[in-house]
Amino acid sequence: MPQQDPLIRKYNFEEVNQGLLVELATLEAERCLDCSSSPCIQGCPVGVKISEFIDLVRKKEFLKAAQKIREDNVLPAITGRVCPQEIQCEASCVLGKNFEPVAIGYLERFVADYEKNHGGVVLPQLEEPTGKKVAIIGSGPAGLSAAGDLALKGHSVTVYEALHELGGVLIYGIPEFRLPKSIVEDEINNLRRLGIQFETDIVVGKTVCISELMGEEGFDAVFIATGAGLPKFLNIPGEDLKGVYSANEFLTRVNLLKAYLFPDYDEPVYETEGKVVAVIGGGNTALDAIRTAVRLKASKSILIYRRTMTEMPARKEEIEHAEEEGVLFQFLTQPLEFLGDHNGVLKAIRCQRMSLGPPDSMGRKSPVPIPDSEFIQEIDLCIVALGNGANPMVQSSDSKLKVDPRGYIKVNEDSLQTSIPGVFAGGDVVTGGATVILAMGAGRRAARSIDKYLRSPTPTR
Amino acid sequence: MYEILDDRYLSPNVKQFEVLANRIARKQQPGQFVIIRLHDRGERIPLTIADSDRERGTIQLIVKAVGKTTQEMMNLSRGDAILNVVGPLGIPSHIDLFGTAVAIGGGVGAAITYPIARALKEKGNRLITILGASQENQLILLDKFSELSDQIYVTTDDGSLGEKGKVTDVLMRLIEEEPAIDYVHAVGPLQMMEEVSRLTKKSNIQTVVSLNPIMVDGTGMCGGCRVRIGGETRFACVDGPEFNAHEVDFKTLNQRNEMYLDQERESLDRFNLEQGSEKSTSSPFDPDCKLKKILPSNF
């Protein structure tokens, strides 16, 4: 994949990956063995017909290839950019056993971009209107994919979003250099063309409740896709010092509110230019945050993780990009305390060295503290990227909605229906923090069972 | 877009807006707030809802010019619109029959206190109001509180109206008098709320304060509004904004609120500079809408 030079892209927010050219895409597609079992499809959470679309790429039928993807994935330009293909479709590729797997993600992106630049999306035919109304709560990946599928099925769909912009984590979380906002806007405009209505500034649970949506607002079904909320902190001393952020806040300020353009934009972000910035965590969000710090001209950008690179949950490509951009990785390090001055300003972080012990229940090696290994690292800004807990907004407004002890919404595993008939839930608000594509997969599954529910002769209301 | 149907100055730097926001008006309860964004380059800031009119589908916002956005709001008037208004956010005030309840409003904090005081009164409490400000023209809603309260006390730092001193001077006296105070609700500058809390803690009087940390999304997603309550981290937007005053770590909150002091100043200076080149020097404060000072006899 052609990329912006690391020395240049360090100083801009433009997309790192530049996309494949036609020749390269066709060559790559020709590498596909077109094996009969197509294990890549099983590896895809939304079941994109990968072998078929790659075959169309090989034949240079790029627009048809895009339509083929769109049968199963309403947001290909997005997933082609942010999916962790190396643990999904590409991990299952037969070629991958001995060689590099087919670059399925790059091809998906290529096809989606080609479609956009050549007359735009040819939308699939909508089914006959059913006269049923579905409310979708949250315009992130789970909500958008459910909305798309339900609209195709002929239902009337309204999506409610709490923030002032649509896209959820695709807008406030994932930075421009990894997923340009214009790509998200284009995909949302495609959904608008399917007749989907969008309303921003609506916090379901506060501005309007589920019971009202199902009552006076006349919806026949509701899909809760509010995503993750409440960022997790380390719960160590000094976490309230000035200069300690959650990744969500840091990224929201920069991505959603464009704080990097302050004072032309009003929302500020803590001074990063010439400062030492550290991020705690090893996931995609941690990398997004530290690479954002690089672009905000931090003098030193350090990623602190308590395990090693092998255990990092982040996408491999993002780790490589971060390294190229000069991010320093400090592995096997656990923060113990934030240290500040008398004005409450962060100055340093006290850490402890770790070693890797036996694997935990997830199979990942657990970090074990090394005695007498404490040290102090001077930093000016620290971003905590340890994932999120459940957002309580919707749940707290309706006592009939059952949640698990951690606050995630309980659903029937097959149908994704909640304890309230006609109300479904999926994505991070059910599973806890996961990926864009897993949320989209949940959105698809929910759409299928909502469709089934709405078509059943006597929906139990 | 949320249209402004009415606006008026309550003091030279405090303005009241009636904003068309049907859904919010329908749901608003005392103690709740909205997050607003003025335009597509704007920041998101929390503002408390002072009141709502369900029939008109409007909410009242009372705004003091302190930062860039609130200063910019002083330029808005009827017919203008606010790009984004989202809410009502936060947990509504817990209103109960406490007995004798004291509502304290410091400066523009009185805007937040007012709907709470009214709800306390409607619930059947004996309502004592203490309003404080730096000077006479910074006192707001005096007439409305006067109508509502069984007793009302006013303090100003310079003695230009009411008693010279602080709201806590009055509170201290009331605590020693009969009848005993059962409940205190205080909203105002952090220093004031902290001082109120210190006094009532000594006398073991249940006290609630409404906190005003920096917020971004207002839905629990960013954690920027985290406050220390009883040694625990809580998010003011979803767990608050009201908390048991005796558990609040005011020092940390005060420090966190200063996180963007430099940027806030830069932004405001820049705005004022731009304004200065366009605007005449006359004060926007219309002398005709000066406060009606109808005070009860016990004042």
Interface residues (C-beta under 8 A of the other chain):
Chain A: A162 L163 H164 Y172 T200 D201 I202 V203 K206 T207 V208 A228 G229 L230 P231 F233 N235 E239 D240 L241 K242 G243 Y245 S246 N248 E249 T252 R253 L257 K258 F262 P263 D264 Y265 D266 E267 P268 Y270 E271 N343 G344 N388 N391 P392 M393 S396
Chain B: R23 I24 K27 R37 R41 G42 E43 R44 K68 T69 L83 N84 V85 V86 G87 P88 L89 V216 D217 G218 T219 G220 M221 C222 G223 G224 R226 R228 T233 F235 V238 T252 Q255 R256 E258 M259 Y260 D262 Q263 E264 E266 S267 R270
